[in-house]
Amino acid sequence: MDSPNTESDEQARIRAVYREWHGGKELAPYAWHRPEVMEQDAARCRAAGGLLAATVGHDLSRLRIVDVGCGSGGFLRQLISWGARPGNLIGTEYQEDRLDQARAATARGVHWHLGDLDIFDDGSLDLAVANTVFSSILDEQMRHQLADEMWRVLKPGAWCMVFDFRYNNPANPNVRRVSRPQVRQYWPAAAGHHYQTLLLAPPIARRLSRAPRLLSDLLATFVPPLRSHFIYMAQKP
């Protein structure tokens, strides 16, 4: 049995890791202007947009959505560009400086919250999103707690969407992969679910950044084991 302090200790570890990374040289391979980063962002948008259209529908303006661990607000801005109303969007974070960045760069009306989901009522939201959040949590109990909280705040028939990576990064001990059996375990009562792999593994994509883009596209399309990430969607009964 984990000690009562496990969750707070894990939260403190995560905050410390991201404070160290924020603005550091470790982020250079993920700079927005790199060709492989721009292509992977586009591929991720195509996959996420297709799954949202197939699940919650084409009209996002009516949905109340929370982005858990929203970072600098990039996915919330993407949702706004797809028609979501800023006043229906919520971004949560543990890093106050990331919330400040998100607030400054995002349309007025979005609600921001520093902390957990415990301030939200049961069954009050239509979509809960977590982008590369679960892989940042090493403690399995805390992962389950977050999954339970995302489930709790959703209305019956609503969806959660998780984007994360399915392979460990040997160079980064502060993250851990999220497997397909794990996400099915986090939401075992899902009424419906979708699982889609995507994105050529970043080390390979970086090596091929100067090659014709067709090569990367072919590898990502026809060699599924080289896809490093996934999107999983689960519907609350």
C-alpha positions in Angstrom: 0.0 0.0 0.0 1.3 3.4 -0.9 1.8 6.0 1.8 -0.8 8.8 2.2 1.9 11.2 0.9 2.5 9.4 -2.4 0.4 11.7 -4.5 1.8 14.9 -3.2 5.3 13.6 -3.4 4.7 12.6 -7.1 3.2 16.0 -7.8 6.2 17.7 -6.3 8.5 15.5 -8.5 6.6 16.4 -11.6 6.7 20.1 -10.8 10.4 20.0 -10.2 11.1 18.1 -13.4 9.2 20.6 -15.6 10.7 23.6 -13.9 14.1 22.2 -14.8 13.0 21.5 -18.4 11.1 24.7 -19.0 13.2 26.8 -21.4 16.2 24.5 -21.2 18.3 22.9 -23.9 16.3 19.6 -23.5 13.5 21.3 -25.4 15.6 22.2 -28.4 14.7 19.0 -30.3 11.0 19.9 -30.0 11.3 23.5 -31.2 8.2 24.5 -33.2 10.2 25.5 -36.3 11.9 22.1 -36.9 10.4 20.5 -40.0 9.7 17.1 -38.4 8.0 18.9 -35.4 5.7 20.8 -37.7 4.9 17.7 -39.7 4.1 15.7 -36.5 2.0 18.5 -35.1 0.0 18.4 -38.4 -0.4 14.6 -38.2 -1.5 14.8 -34.6 -4.1 17.4 -35.5 -5.5 15.3 -38.3 -5.8 12.3 -36.1 -7.3 14.2 -33.1 -9.7 16.0 -35.3 -10.9 12.9 -37.1 -11.5 11.1 -33.8 -13.4 14.0 -32.3 -15.6 14.3 -35.3 -16.4 10.6 -35.1 -17.2 10.7 -31.3 -18.4 14.0 -30.0 -19.4 15.3 -33.4 -18.6 18.2 -35.7 -20.1 20.9 -33.5 -17.7 21.7 -30.7 -19.4 24.9 -29.7 -21.9 23.2 -27.4 -19.3 21.1 -25.5 -17.8 21.9 -22.1 -14.2 20.7 -22.3 -11.3 20.4 -19.8 -7.7 20.0 -20.9 -5.9 18.4 -18.0 -2.3 19.5 -17.8 -2.9 22.0 -20.5 0.6 23.4 -20.6 0.8 26.7 -22.6 -2.7 26.1 -23.9 -1.9 24.9 -27.4 -4.6 22.2 -27.7 -7.2 24.6 -26.3 -6.4 27.1 -29.0 -6.7 24.3 -31.5 -10.1 23.5 -30.2 -11.1 27.1 -30.5 -10.0 27.1 -34.2 -12.3 24.1 -34.7 -15.3 26.0 -33.3 -15.2 25.4 -29.5 -16.4 28.4 -27.5 -13.7 29.8 -25.2 -16.2 30.2 -22.4 -16.8 26.4 -22.4 -13.2 25.6 -22.1 -11.1 24.9 -19.0 -7.4 24.4 -18.7 -5.8 22.9 -15.6 -2.1 22.9 -14.7 0.3 22.4 -11.8 2.8 24.9 -13.2 1.6 28.5 -12.6 4.0 29.9 -15.1 2.6 27.6 -17.8 -0.9 28.9 -17.0 0.3 32.5 -17.3 1.7 31.7 -20.7 -1.6 30.0 -21.7 -3.7 32.9 -20.5 -1.6 35.4 -22.4 -1.7 33.5 -25.7 -5.4 32.3 -25.7 -8.7 33.9 -26.4 -10.5 35.6 -23.5 -13.1 33.6 -21.8 -11.2 30.3 -21.3 -11.2 29.3 -17.6 -7.9 28.5 -16.0 -7.3 26.4 -12.8 -4.1 25.7 -10.9 -4.5 22.3 -9.4 -6.6 19.2 -9.5 -10.1 18.3 -10.9 -11.7 18.2 -7.5 -13.3 21.6 -7.9 -15.5 20.3 -10.7 -18.9 18.7 -10.1 -19.7 15.1 -11.0 -21.0 14.7 -14.5 -20.5 18.3 -15.5 -18.3 18.1 -18.6 -18.6 16.7 -22.2 -14.9 16.0 -22.9 -11.8 15.5 -20.8 -8.4 15.7 -22.6 -5.0 14.8 -21.3 -2.0 15.3 -23.7 1.3 13.6 -22.6 0.1 13.8 -19.0 -0.1 10.1 -18.0 3.4 9.4 -19.2 4.7 12.1 -16.9 3.2 10.3 -13.9 5.4 7.5 -12.7 3.2 6.5 -9.8 0.6 4.0 -11.0 -1.8 4.8 -8.2 -1.8 8.4 -9.1 -2.4 7.5 -12.8 -5.5 5.6 -11.7 -6.6 8.5 -9.5 -6.4 10.9 -12.4 -8.3 8.5 -14.7 -11.0 8.2 -12.1 -11.2 11.9 -11.7 -11.5 12.4 -15.5 -14.3 9.8 -15.5 -16.1 11.4 -12.6 -16.4 14.9 -14.1 -17.8 13.5 -17.4 -21.5 13.3 -18.2 -22.9 9.9 -19.1 -22.1 9.4 -22.8 -19.2 11.9 -22.7 -15.7 11.1 -23.8 -12.1 11.3 -22.5 -9.3 11.7 -24.9 -5.7 10.7 -24.1 -2.7 11.5 -26.3 0.6 9.9 -25.1 3.5 7.8 -26.1 3.7 4.0 -26.1 7.5 3.5 -25.9 9.9 4.4 -23.1 12.6 7.0 -23.7 15.8 5.5 -22.4 17.3 9.0 -22.2 14.5 10.3 -20.0 13.8 8.5 -16.7 11.2 11.1 -15.7 8.6 9.7 -18.1 7.1 6.2 -18.6 5.2 4.8 -21.5 1.5 4.2 -21.4 0.5 0.8 -22.9 -2.8 -0.1 -24.6 -3.7 -2.6 -21.9 -3.1 0.2 -19.3 -5.5 2.7 -20.8 -8.2 -0.1 -21.1 -7.6 -0.8 -17.4 -7.9 2.9 -16.4 -11.4 3.1 -18.0 -12.6 -0.5 -17.9 -16.3 0.4 -18.0 -16.0 2.3 -21.2 -19.1 2.0 -23.3 -17.1 2.6 -26.5 -13.4 3.2 -27.3 -11.0 4.1 -30.1 -7.3 3.5 -30.2 -5.1 4.9 -32.9 -1.3 4.9 -33.2 0.4 7.8 -35.0 3.7 9.7 -35.4 7.0 8.4 -36.6 9.2 7.9 -33.6 11.0 11.3 -33.0 14.6 9.9 -33.2 13.8 8.5 -36.6 11.9 11.6 -37.7 14.8 13.8 -36.7 17.3 11.7 -38.7 15.0 11.9 -41.8 14.3 15.6 -41.4 16.4 16.4 -44.5 15.1 13.5 -46.6 12.0 13.8 -48.8 8.9 13.9 -46.6 7.5 10.9 -48.5 9.9 8.6 -46.8 8.7 9.5 -43.3 5.1 9.3 -44.5 5.7 5.8 -45.9 7.4 4.5 -42.8 4.7 5.9 -40.5 1.9 4.5 -42.7 3.3 1.0 -43.5 5.5 0.2 -40.5 3.1 0.6 -37.5 5.7 -0.4 -34.8 7.6 2.8 -35.7 4.7 4.9 -34.5 5.6 6.2 -31.1 2.4 7.8 -29.9 -1.3 7.0 -29.7 -4.7 8.6 -29.1 -7.2 6.8 -27.0 -10.8 7.8 -26.6 -13.2 6.2 -24.1 -16.9 6.9 -23.7 -18.5 7.0 -20.3 -21.6 4.7 -20.1 
